[in-house]
Amino acid sequence: MMEKTFSLLLIFFFYLTTLHFVWTIPLNNSDDAVVEMPLVTNNLKAPLVADLDVSSLNTQLKHYIDTAISKTFTGKIKDIVEHSQDELKTTMLTAYKERLQESKTLYEEDLAHLVGGFKSRFESLFSDLMENVTDLVDNLEEWKKGYTQTISEKYRPINLPRDCSDIKESNTKSGVYTIYIDTVGGKQVYCDMDADGGGWIVIERRSERKVKFERTWNEYENGFGEVAGEHWLGNKYIHLLTNTVKFELRLNMETKDGKDIYAVYKSFKLGDAASQYQLTVNDYSGTAGDALQLQSSGKFSAIDRDNDGGKNYAVGHGPWWYSSGSNTWLNDDQRDNY
């Protein structure tokens, strides 16, 4: 029976190969299924039946399919997978680059906003601080003046005159007297008891023009000349006087034709050295004309120190408070102004 089966199988495969006969085998779920089917007929036209081992065929088909897939599709799938991986890498890198650029842009915007806010806040704080410091300095300056005045009043020797108005209480004759501007010591001044009610401190006298007034900054700061004659009291002393109590300024002059004229300022103050002895005058009255008002808030200029902001008018016209070349040159050694 085995020989017949083998012969039939050979004939069956030969016939399939030669005639290209297409056939199908219905399979069940069992790998060990055996199917009987008619293959060819003999001369009597009776079908010959052969047994077909389906499990062996399944094994061969499976091996064939596995081999075909392994050889044909594995490389392609590998290429597809590698290509997909490359595309995925490229896509991920592009997306990452875009997100990184977006993050950088947002970071720069946030940083710029933060820096701008910080700068604005810092400027505001700095402005407030400067205002507070300015107010504090002003308050300290006012306190200093008040405290200095209080100390001067408290510890000033009894009955020692501070100015010519105190001298006037006991002496009505014009002349040289000693006043005590501060607690350091006395200062000799000329007290005019005749002009406008008396009690005036003479800070400048020029009547004979025998004393040279074209001098340096230090000379004008400390004073020069003879107190009883032509002299300049000294800017630092004028400052000390006018910053303790309120002072008036009176200018007595004589014209070329011998006419007496005058100018009075109800408010007169001289700043300290740090302010370049800045002049402040207000509330004019008199017959000479308000020429000095132009110099109010001006700084003092000497032949060796220019503070008028342009040409040094102190050279050739004498040290003074100048404003745009004003002609109030009472210290001019080259001209006769009174």
matplotlib code that plots the C-alpha trace (Angstrom):
import matplotlib.pyplot as plt

x = [0.0, 2.9, 4.4, 1.1, 0.7, 4.3, 3.7, 0.5, 2.1, 4.9, 2.3, 0.3, 3.2, 4.4, 0.9, 0.7, 4.1, 3.4, -0.2, 0.0, -3.2, -4.5, -6.1, -7.3, -7.4, -9.9, -8.1, -9.4, -7.8, -5.7, -2.2, -2.5, -5.5, -5.4, -7.5, -8.5, -9.2, -9.5, -6.5, -6.6, -8.6, -7.6, -8.8, -11.9, -12.5, -12.5, -10.9, -7.8, -7.7, -4.5, -3.9, -2.5, -0.5, -1.8, 0.4, 3.6, 2.3, 1.5, 5.0, 6.5, 4.2, 5.0, 8.7, 8.4, 6.4, 8.8, 11.8, 10.1, 9.2, 12.6, 14.4, 12.0, 10.4, 12.8, 15.2, 12.5, 10.8, 14.2, 14.7, 11.2, 11.8, 15.2, 13.7, 10.9, 13.3, 15.4, 12.2, 11.1, 14.5, 14.4, 10.9, 11.8, 14.9, 12.9, 10.1, 12.7, 14.5, 11.2, 10.2, 13.7, 13.5, 10.0, 11.3, 14.3, 12.0, 9.7, 12.6, 14.1, 10.7, 10.2, 13.8, 13.4, 10.2, 11.8, 14.8, 12.5, 10.4, 13.4, 15.0, 11.8, 11.4, 15.0, 14.7, 11.6, 13.3, 16.4, 14.3, 12.4, 15.7, 17.2, 14.1, 14.3, 18.1, 17.5, 14.8, 17.0, 19.9, 17.6, 16.2, 19.7, 20.8, 17.8, 18.5, 22.2, 21.4, 18.9, 21.2, 24.1, 22.1, 20.8, 24.3, 25.6, 22.8, 23.3, 27.1, 27.8, 29.5, 27.1, 26.8, 29.2, 27.8, 27.0, 26.7, 26.6, 23.0, 24.1, 26.9, 24.4, 22.6, 25.6, 27.6, 26.1, 29.3, 30.6, 33.9, 35.8, 34.3, 34.6, 31.7, 31.3, 29.9, 30.5, 32.0, 35.5, 36.5, 35.9, 36.1, 36.8, 34.3, 33.4, 30.0, 28.2, 25.8, 24.8, 23.3, 19.6, 19.1, 22.6, 23.9, 25.2, 28.2, 30.4, 31.5, 33.1, 34.5, 36.0, 36.3, 39.9, 40.8, 44.2, 43.6, 43.8, 40.6, 41.7, 42.7, 42.6, 39.9, 41.6, 42.0, 38.3, 37.5, 39.5, 39.2, 41.8, 42.5, 42.1, 38.8, 38.7, 39.5, 39.1, 38.6, 36.6, 35.3, 35.7, 33.2, 33.4, 32.5, 29.7, 28.4, 28.5, 26.7, 23.9, 23.2, 22.4, 19.7, 18.0, 20.2, 19.5, 22.0, 22.5, 24.7, 25.7, 27.3, 28.3, 28.0, 30.6, 28.8, 28.7, 25.1, 24.5, 22.4, 21.6, 20.1, 18.5, 17.7, 15.5, 16.8, 20.5, 22.3, 25.7, 26.2, 29.2, 32.5, 31.0, 28.3, 31.1, 29.6, 26.3, 24.5, 20.8, 19.2, 15.5, 13.0, 14.8, 14.2, 16.3, 17.5, 20.4, 18.4, 18.0, 21.3, 22.3, 19.1, 20.6, 23.4, 21.0, 21.8, 25.1, 28.4, 31.4, 34.3, 37.8, 40.8, 42.0, 38.6, 35.9, 32.3, 30.3, 30.0, 31.7, 34.3, 36.0, 34.8, 36.7, 39.9, 39.9, 36.8, 37.5, 36.0, 32.2, 29.0, 28.5, 25.7, 26.0, 28.6, 26.4, 27.9, 27.6, 31.4, 31.9, 35.3, 36.6, 40.1, 39.9, 36.6, 34.9, 31.4, 30.5]
y = [0.0, 2.3, 1.7, 2.5, 5.6, 6.8, 6.0, 7.9, 10.9, 10.9, 10.8, 13.5, 15.9, 15.1, 15.9, 19.1, 20.2, 19.3, 20.4, 23.3, 22.1, 24.5, 22.9, 23.8, 21.8, 22.7, 22.6, 22.3, 23.3, 20.1, 20.0, 16.2, 16.2, 13.7, 14.4, 11.8, 13.2, 12.0, 12.7, 11.0, 8.3, 5.1, 3.6, 2.4, 6.0, 5.0, 7.5, 6.7, 8.0, 9.2, 10.1, 13.6, 14.3, 17.8, 18.3, 17.7, 20.1, 22.7, 22.4, 22.8, 25.8, 27.4, 26.9, 28.3, 31.4, 32.0, 31.8, 34.0, 36.6, 36.5, 36.9, 39.2, 41.4, 41.5, 43.8, 46.1, 46.3, 47.0, 49.8, 51.1, 51.1, 52.8, 55.4, 55.9, 56.3, 58.8, 60.8, 60.6, 61.9, 64.7, 65.6, 65.5, 67.6, 70.1, 70.3, 70.5, 73.3, 75.2, 74.8, 75.9, 79.0, 79.8, 79.3, 81.5, 84.2, 84.1, 84.1, 87.2, 88.9, 88.1, 89.1, 92.4, 93.0, 92.1, 94.4, 97.2, 96.9, 96.7, 99.8, 101.8, 100.8, 101.6, 105.0, 105.7, 104.6, 106.6, 109.7, 109.2, 108.7, 111.9, 113.9, 112.5, 113.2, 116.8, 117.3, 115.9, 118.2, 121.2, 120.2, 119.7, 123.0, 124.8, 122.9, 123.8, 127.5, 127.4, 125.4, 127.7, 130.7, 129.2, 128.2, 131.7, 133.3, 131.0, 131.1, 134.6, 136.6, 138.9, 142.4, 141.7, 143.3, 141.2, 144.1, 147.9, 148.1, 146.7, 149.3, 152.0, 151.3, 152.7, 154.7, 157.0, 158.1, 156.6, 154.9, 151.5, 149.0, 145.4, 143.1, 139.4, 137.7, 134.2, 132.6, 132.5, 136.0, 139.7, 141.4, 145.1, 147.0, 150.5, 151.5, 154.3, 156.0, 158.8, 157.3, 156.6, 156.2, 154.8, 151.4, 150.4, 148.0, 149.4, 146.4, 148.6, 152.1, 153.8, 157.5, 158.5, 155.6, 155.1, 151.4, 149.0, 146.9, 144.7, 141.8, 138.0, 135.6, 135.0, 138.7, 139.4, 136.4, 137.5, 141.3, 144.0, 147.8, 150.0, 149.6, 153.3, 154.1, 152.4, 148.7, 145.5, 143.7, 140.2, 137.8, 135.2, 137.8, 139.2, 135.6, 135.0, 138.3, 137.9, 134.3, 134.8, 137.4, 139.4, 142.3, 145.2, 146.5, 150.3, 151.7, 155.4, 156.8, 160.2, 161.1, 162.9, 166.1, 165.7, 164.5, 162.0, 158.9, 155.7, 152.2, 150.2, 146.5, 145.3, 141.7, 141.0, 137.7, 136.2, 132.5, 130.5, 129.7, 126.5, 128.6, 130.9, 133.6, 133.7, 137.0, 137.5, 140.9, 141.8, 144.6, 147.7, 151.4, 154.5, 157.0, 155.2, 152.7, 149.0, 147.9, 145.3, 143.2, 141.9, 140.3, 138.6, 134.8, 135.5, 134.2, 136.3, 136.6, 137.7, 138.3, 134.7, 133.0, 133.4, 132.5, 134.7, 132.0, 133.9, 136.6, 137.3, 140.8, 140.9, 141.4, 145.1, 146.0, 144.6, 141.6, 141.7, 139.8, 140.0, 139.0, 139.3, 142.1, 144.2, 147.7, 147.5, 147.7, 149.5, 147.9, 149.1, 150.6, 152.1, 154.0, 156.4, 155.2, 157.7]
z = [0.0, 0.7, -2.7, -4.4, -2.4, -3.2, -6.9, -6.9, -5.3, -7.9, -10.6, -8.8, -8.6, -12.1, -13.3, -11.5, -12.8, -16.4, -16.7, -14.3, -12.7, -10.0, -7.0, -3.4, -0.3, 2.4, 5.7, 9.2, 12.4, 12.7, 11.4, 11.1, 8.7, 5.8, 2.7, 0.1, -3.3, -6.9, -9.0, -12.4, -14.1, -15.8, -19.0, -17.3, -16.3, -12.7, -10.4, -8.5, -5.0, -3.3, 0.3, 0.8, 4.0, 4.8, 7.9, 5.9, 3.3, 5.9, 7.3, 3.9, 3.1, 6.4, 5.8, 2.3, 3.5, 6.4, 4.0, 1.4, 4.0, 5.6, 2.3, 0.5, 3.2, 6.1, 4.3, 3.0, 6.4, 7.9, 5.4, 6.0, 9.7, 9.4, 7.1, 9.5, 12.3, 10.3, 9.5, 13.1, 14.3, 11.8, 12.8, 16.5, 15.9, 13.9, 16.5, 19.3, 17.4, 16.9, 20.5, 21.6, 19.4, 20.8, 24.3, 23.6, 22.2, 25.2, 27.5, 25.8, 26.0, 29.6, 30.4, 28.6, 30.4, 33.7, 33.0, 31.9, 34.9, 37.2, 35.5, 35.8, 39.4, 40.1, 38.5, 40.5, 43.7, 42.9, 42.1, 45.4, 47.2, 45.7, 46.7, 50.2, 50.4, 49.1, 51.6, 54.3, 53.4, 53.3, 56.7, 58.1, 56.7, 58.3, 61.6, 61.4, 61.0, 63.8, 66.0, 65.2, 66.0, 69.2, 70.3, 69.4, 71.4, 74.3, 74.6, 73.3, 75.9, 77.7, 76.4, 73.4, 70.3, 67.2, 64.8, 64.6, 65.7, 69.1, 69.2, 68.5, 71.8, 73.7, 71.1, 68.5, 66.9, 63.7, 63.9, 64.2, 66.7, 67.5, 66.9, 67.5, 64.5, 65.9, 69.0, 67.6, 68.3, 67.5, 64.2, 63.7, 61.5, 60.7, 62.0, 60.2, 62.7, 60.4, 57.3, 57.3, 61.1, 61.7, 62.8, 59.4, 59.0, 56.2, 54.1, 51.4, 51.2, 48.1, 48.4, 47.5, 45.3, 47.0, 47.7, 44.8, 44.5, 41.6, 43.8, 44.1, 45.3, 48.7, 49.3, 48.7, 50.9, 53.9, 53.4, 52.8, 53.3, 56.4, 58.3, 59.0, 55.3, 52.0, 52.5, 51.8, 54.9, 53.4, 51.8, 54.5, 57.2, 55.1, 54.7, 58.5, 59.2, 56.6, 57.5, 61.2, 61.0, 58.2, 56.8, 54.5, 52.0, 51.4, 48.6, 49.0, 45.8, 44.4, 40.7, 38.7, 39.1, 42.9, 43.3, 46.1, 45.1, 46.9, 46.6, 49.4, 49.3, 52.1, 51.8, 51.4, 51.8, 50.7, 50.3, 51.6, 49.8, 48.4, 46.5, 45.3, 47.6, 45.7, 46.0, 46.9, 46.9, 46.8, 47.4, 45.9, 46.7, 46.2, 43.6, 42.0, 40.0, 40.5, 38.8, 41.4, 40.9, 37.7, 39.7, 42.2, 42.3, 40.6, 41.8, 42.8, 40.3, 41.0, 38.7, 39.3, 39.4, 36.8, 37.8, 35.5, 32.9, 30.1, 29.7, 33.1, 33.6, 36.9, 34.9, 34.0, 35.9, 39.4, 41.2, 41.5, 40.8, 37.1, 34.8, 31.0, 31.3, 33.5, 34.2, 38.0, 38.5, 41.8, 42.1, 38.8, 39.2, 35.6, 35.8, 38.1, 38.8, 41.5]

ax = plt.figure().add_subplot(projection="3d")
ax.plot(x, y, z, "-o")
ax.set_aspect("equal")
plt.show()
